[in-house]
Amino acid sequence: MTVTTKQLIQWKQKGRPIVALTAYDYAIAQILDQAGVDLILVGDSLAMVALGYDTTLPVTLDEMIHHAKAVRRGVKQALIVVDLPFLTYQESIQQAIHSAGRILKETGAQAVKLEGGNEAIAQTISKLTSVGIPVMGHIGLTPQSVHQFGGYRKQGKTPDARARILAEAVAVEEAGAFAMILEHIGVDLAKEITEKVSIPTIGIGAGVYCEVQL
């Protein structure tokens, strides 16, 4: 039976460990699925890990779909989440629906992930979920904004930045996301967010208190 987004939330409430890993191809996806991994992310890190780019920005929607199809063919049980790449959802809600819809229709994945937690992104998450597209959020260090940050720098270091990230976490949950990635933020902030929200937090360099490590 395929893992569902609802199960992930229930598992957080029950304290059941959740295992998540990244895959970009059939062979690795099959290994992860057979090992019992709960969630497989087809990340836009594909750009750097598999395609040789310096950032995640160049990867296209078609490339994400191509690799997600391969991952899907190797998976029978894990929940598959696919990143919406840069500039495939920021322009408008309609663009986001079209991009996310293509991913679900063409790959067989069950959910998409997008970055950010400001008002516009929260509205996008809300609209996507309202039309039946499950969404995973991603706050803290958001790699698609690497040039704005001036590099892959730790986020939430000042009181104002910490408050902003906490507010984004609440907004992402309230918009309807089923889980959220917390990337490269302080351990204490990640702990506060994890305790505050009812959806699973997935840590990437965010300490031991997130329910999931990716």
Buried (B, 14 or more C-beta within 10 A) or exposed (E): EEBBBEBBBEBBEEEEEBBBBBBBBBEBBBEBBEEEBBBBBBBBBBBBEEBEBEBBBBBBBEBBBBBBBBBBEBBEEBBBBBBBBBEBBBEEBEBBBEBBBBBBEBBBBBBBBBBBBEEEBBBBBBBBBEEEBBBBBBBBBBBBEBEEBEEEEBBBEEEEBBEBBBEBBBBBBEBBBBBBBBBBBBBEBBBBBBEEBEBBBBBBBBBEBBBBBB
